Amino acid sequence: MFNRLARTTGILNNISKRRFSLNSKWFQQSKLDASRLRIISTKEPTQPIPNDQLVFGKTFTDHMLTIEWTKEEGWKDPVIRPYGPLTLDPASCVFHYAFELFEGLKAYRTIDDKITMFRPDMNMKRMNKSAHRICLPTFDSDELIKLTGELIKQDKHLIPSGKGYSLYIRPTLIGTTSTLGVGKPDKALLFVINSPVGPYYKTGFKAVSLEATDYATRAWPGGVGDKKLGANYAPCVLPQLQASERGYQQNLWLFGPEKYITEVGTMNVFFVFKNSKTGKKELVTAPLDGTILEGVTRDSILTLAKENLSPINWEINERYFSINEVIDRSKNDELVEAFGSGTAAVVSPIKEIGYRDYKIKVPLLPGEQSGELTKLVAKWISDIQYGNVQHGNWSKIVADLNAY
């Protein structure tokens, strides 16, 4: 009997140990872990495309990063593999209920031949906010930054050099649960693809005309306008096409009975006003009230403006302002300039705004396609991105090409 009891106790102890081991393993696997990365290299590496042939978002590097997630196991092993199609069940919830989000950031080849990512921590923070909002799994930001760095290194020879050229990075997270029922996904896929890109404006700045749009709404309070969800973008295409038919390049999104200015196209927007009595200028953009995307470029501009513009001559404000204020300012010669901001173009100058039957002419420098501050902001950011100027931890070094 004693022997049987001893054997039974031993079996129970082993079961208990296995349970603890399995639980510990589950917790370990539930976290995104860059140290578990597996790399499957392509057997057909490509050669860099000449800079003058690069079209934004049309060319992709040789490899992609994929990481599966399940409710039971958490994040699985990250895999860098040859770029190629994904295989998904037609019932995957991403196709039916828009469980999808993405990010956009860039890597640059600096003047001293290093590869750096520009403020990736900000993109990862926003990506996790988006994931939480639509019930997709969150992750350790530092781990995804490490993995993205490894992906970039795998295809470092495809990163174009020269001012205006960079590697556009597109992390994406989708729900992959196969069901037609609406609910929290128990499976997901995170993947990252990279695209060598050239200047957004190949011949330099080109100021755009906007239609102030109040017949369609980009975002609303309590919604998801501050999240980078694919579902925010598709509904904006039709109003853009309608604006294009009337001769405008993009929409200037208005909101509410006050006709507050929120964003332009898929970018944040800035206006510069001047107080005609004091001569003091104001750089203004809409506040982050839940309807405005928390743009990394937006944050960078506000930070650099506060650092570089004299408070004696400038105010930098995040506040509500309406299309009617812009009209009044224009009539009183207090509208100085305006521009959009985003990862793709950095800054996009504005030359005209149409609102109903009224045309607002936005001043530009004589013989140029932008205002003075627009040019200055573009230089501030470009200098940091290409390594001419150091700014805190904004540039994350991925690789030193001098070491290869």
Solvent accessible surface area in square Angstrom, and as a share of the most:
residue,aa,sasa,rsa
1,M,173,0.77
2,F,159,0.66
3,N,99,0.51
4,R,142,0.52
5,L,112,0.56
6,A,51,0.40
7,R,144,0.52
8,T,66,0.38
9,T,65,0.38
10,G,30,0.29
11,I,102,0.52
12,L,107,0.53
13,N,76,0.39
14,N,85,0.44
15,I,70,0.36
16,S,66,0.43
17,K,137,0.58
18,R,161,0.59
19,R,163,0.59
20,F,149,0.62
21,S,64,0.41
22,L,111,0.55
23,N,87,0.45
24,S,50,0.32
25,K,108,0.46
26,W,101,0.35
27,F,129,0.54
28,Q,112,0.50
29,Q,47,0.21
30,S,30,0.19
31,K,141,0.60
32,L,5,0.02
33,D,34,0.18
34,A,17,0.13
35,S,99,0.64
36,R,51,0.19
37,L,37,0.18
38,R,125,0.46
39,I,80,0.41
40,I,87,0.44
41,S,64,0.41
42,T,29,0.17
43,K,195,0.83
44,E,141,0.63
45,P,84,0.53
46,T,68,0.39
47,Q,141,0.63
48,P,71,0.44
49,I,68,0.34
50,P,74,0.46
51,N,51,0.26
52,D,115,0.59
53,Q,115,0.51
54,L,3,0.02
55,V,81,0.46
56,F,80,0.33
57,G,31,0.30
58,K,151,0.64
59,T,28,0.16
60,F,74,0.31
61,T,3,0.02
62,D,14,0.07
63,H,6,0.03
64,M,4,0.02
65,L,0,0.00
66,T,14,0.08
67,I,0,0.00
68,E,94,0.42
69,W,35,0.12
70,T,14,0.08
71,K,133,0.56
72,E,108,0.49
73,E,74,0.33
74,G,2,0.02
75,W,4,0.01
76,K,64,0.27
77,D,58,0.30
78,P,0,0.00
79,V,16,0.09
80,I,0,0.00
81,R,64,0.23
82,P,48,0.30
83,Y,91,0.34
84,G,20,0.19
85,P,127,0.80
86,L,58,0.29
87,T,138,0.80
88,L,53,0.26
89,D,68,0.35
90,P,111,0.70
91,A,25,0.20
92,S,1,0.01
93,C,3,0.02
94,V,22,0.13
95,F,117,0.49
96,H,85,0.38
97,Y,81,0.31
98,A,49,0.38
99,F,24,0.10
100,E,37,0.17
101,L,0,0.00
102,F,18,0.08
103,E,0,0.00
104,G,1,0.01
105,L,4,0.02
106,K,15,0.06
107,A,0,0.00
108,Y,8,0.03
109,R,47,0.17
110,T,12,0.07
111,I,122,0.62
112,D,73,0.38
113,D,58,0.30
114,K,51,0.22
115,I,0,0.00
116,T,6,0.04
117,M,2,0.01
118,F,18,0.07
119,R,22,0.08
120,P,5,0.03
121,D,67,0.35
122,M,50,0.22
123,N,2,0.01
124,M,3,0.01
125,K,119,0.50
126,R,13,0.05
127,M,0,0.00
128,N,26,0.13
129,K,78,0.33
130,S,0,0.00
131,A,0,0.00
132,H,140,0.63
133,R,110,0.40
134,I,26,0.13
135,C,61,0.37
136,L,7,0.03
137,P,17,0.11
138,T,68,0.40
139,F,19,0.08
140,D,70,0.36
141,S,30,0.19
142,D,89,0.46
143,E,28,0.12
144,L,0,0.00
145,I,13,0.07
146,K,106,0.45
147,L,0,0.00
148,T,3,0.02
149,G,7,0.06
150,E,60,0.27
151,L,0,0.00
152,I,1,0.00
153,K,57,0.24
154,Q,51,0.23
155,D,1,0.01
156,K,48,0.20
157,H,81,0.36
158,L,12,0.06
159,I,3,0.02
160,P,13,0.08
161,S,59,0.38
162,G,38,0.37
163,K,153,0.65
164,G,27,0.26
165,Y,39,0.15
166,S,1,0.01
167,L,1,0.00
168,Y,23,0.09
169,I,0,0.00
170,R,75,0.27
171,P,0,0.00
172,T,11,0.06
173,L,0,0.00
174,I,11,0.06
175,G,0,0.00
176,T,21,0.12
177,T,20,0.11
178,S,62,0.40
179,T,52,0.30
180,L,119,0.59
181,G,42,0.40
182,V,116,0.67
183,G,45,0.43
184,K,151,0.64
185,P,5,0.03
186,D,50,0.26
187,K,101,0.43
188,A,3,0.02
189,L,16,0.08
190,L,0,0.00
191,F,25,0.10
192,V,0,0.00
193,I,29,0.15
194,N,1,0.01
195,S,4,0.03
196,P,8,0.05
197,V,0,0.00
198,G,7,0.07
199,P,38,0.24
200,Y,113,0.43
201,Y,40,0.15
202,K,119,0.51
203,T,136,0.79
204,G,38,0.37
205,F,60,0.25
206,K,132,0.56
207,A,4,0.03
208,V,23,0.13
209,S,9,0.06
210,L,0,0.00
211,E,17,0.07
212,A,6,0.05
213,T,0,0.00
214,D,52,0.27
215,Y,110,0.42
216,A,26,0.20
217,T,72,0.42
218,R,29,0.10
219,A,10,0.08
220,W,140,0.49
221,P,88,0.55
222,G,77,0.74
223,G,16,0.16
224,V,32,0.18
225,G,1,0.01
226,D,21,0.11
227,K,29,0.12
228,K,22,0.09
229,L,9,0.04
230,G,22,0.22
231,A,51,0.39
232,N,18,0.09
233,Y,52,0.20
234,A,74,0.58
235,P,90,0.56
236,C,17,0.10
237,V,83,0.48
238,L,111,0.55
239,P,10,0.07
240,Q,44,0.20
241,L,94,0.47
242,Q,59,0.26
243,A,0,0.00
244,S,55,0.35
245,E,146,0.65
246,R,126,0.46
247,G,54,0.52
248,Y,21,0.08
249,Q,90,0.40
250,Q,59,0.26
251,N,0,0.00
252,L,0,0.00
253,W,3,0.01
254,L,5,0.02
255,F,62,0.26
256,G,27,0.26
257,P,123,0.77
258,E,85,0.38
259,K,42,0.18
260,Y,65,0.25
261,I,2,0.01
262,T,18,0.11
263,E,2,0.01
264,V,7,0.04
265,G,5,0.05
266,T,79,0.46
267,M,35,0.15
268,N,8,0.04
269,V,0,0.00
270,F,0,0.00
271,F,0,0.00
272,V,0,0.00
273,F,1,0.00
274,K,70,0.30
275,N,65,0.33
276,S,74,0.47
277,K,189,0.80
278,T,101,0.59
279,G,43,0.41
280,K,64,0.27
281,K,56,0.24
282,E,20,0.09
283,L,0,0.00
284,V,0,0.00
285,T,3,0.02
286,A,4,0.03
287,P,24,0.15
288,L,79,0.39
289,D,67,0.35
290,G,24,0.23
291,T,8,0.05
292,I,4,0.02
293,L,15,0.08
294,E,51,0.23
295,G,7,0.07
296,V,9,0.05
297,T,11,0.07
298,R,7,0.03
299,D,46,0.24
300,S,0,0.00
301,I,0,0.00
302,L,10,0.05
303,T,42,0.24
304,L,6,0.03
305,A,0,0.00
306,K,120,0.51
307,E,103,0.46
308,N,78,0.40
309,L,18,0.09
310,S,43,0.28
311,P,105,0.66
312,I,144,0.73
313,N,84,0.43
314,W,34,0.12
315,E,79,0.36
316,I,32,0.16
317,N,45,0.23
318,E,76,0.34
319,R,67,0.25
320,Y,106,0.40
321,F,2,0.01
322,S,17,0.11
323,I,0,0.00
324,N,73,0.37
325,E,42,0.19
326,V,0,0.00
327,I,20,0.10
328,D,77,0.40
329,R,52,0.19
330,S,28,0.18
331,K,128,0.54
332,N,91,0.47
333,D,116,0.60
334,E,23,0.10
335,L,10,0.05
336,V,37,0.21
337,E,6,0.03
338,A,2,0.02
339,F,0,0.00
340,G,1,0.01
341,S,1,0.01
342,G,16,0.15
343,T,39,0.23
344,A,31,0.24
345,A,14,0.11
346,V,25,0.14
347,V,1,0.00
348,S,8,0.05
349,P,1,0.00
350,I,2,0.01
351,K,82,0.35
352,E,28,0.12
353,I,0,0.00
354,G,3,0.03
355,Y,15,0.06
356,R,177,0.65
357,D,150,0.78
358,Y,80,0.30
359,K,109,0.46
360,I,1,0.00
361,K,136,0.58
362,V,6,0.04
363,P,62,0.39
364,L,54,0.27
365,L,51,0.25
366,P,124,0.78
367,G,91,0.87
368,E,70,0.32
369,Q,74,0.33
370,S,1,0.01
371,G,5,0.05
372,E,112,0.50
373,L,6,0.03
374,T,0,0.00
375,K,85,0.36
376,L,69,0.35
377,V,0,0.00
378,A,22,0.17
379,K,115,0.49
380,W,37,0.13
381,I,1,0.01
382,S,17,0.11
383,D,26,0.13
384,I,6,0.03
385,Q,12,0.05
386,Y,20,0.08
387,G,18,0.17
388,N,83,0.42
389,V,72,0.41
390,Q,145,0.64
391,H,41,0.18
392,G,81,0.78
393,N,117,0.60
394,W,19,0.07
395,S,36,0.23
396,K,96,0.41
397,I,98,0.50
398,V,19,0.11
399,A,6,0.05
400,D,48,0.25
401,L,32,0.16
402,N,101,0.52
403,A,85,0.66
404,Y,151,0.57
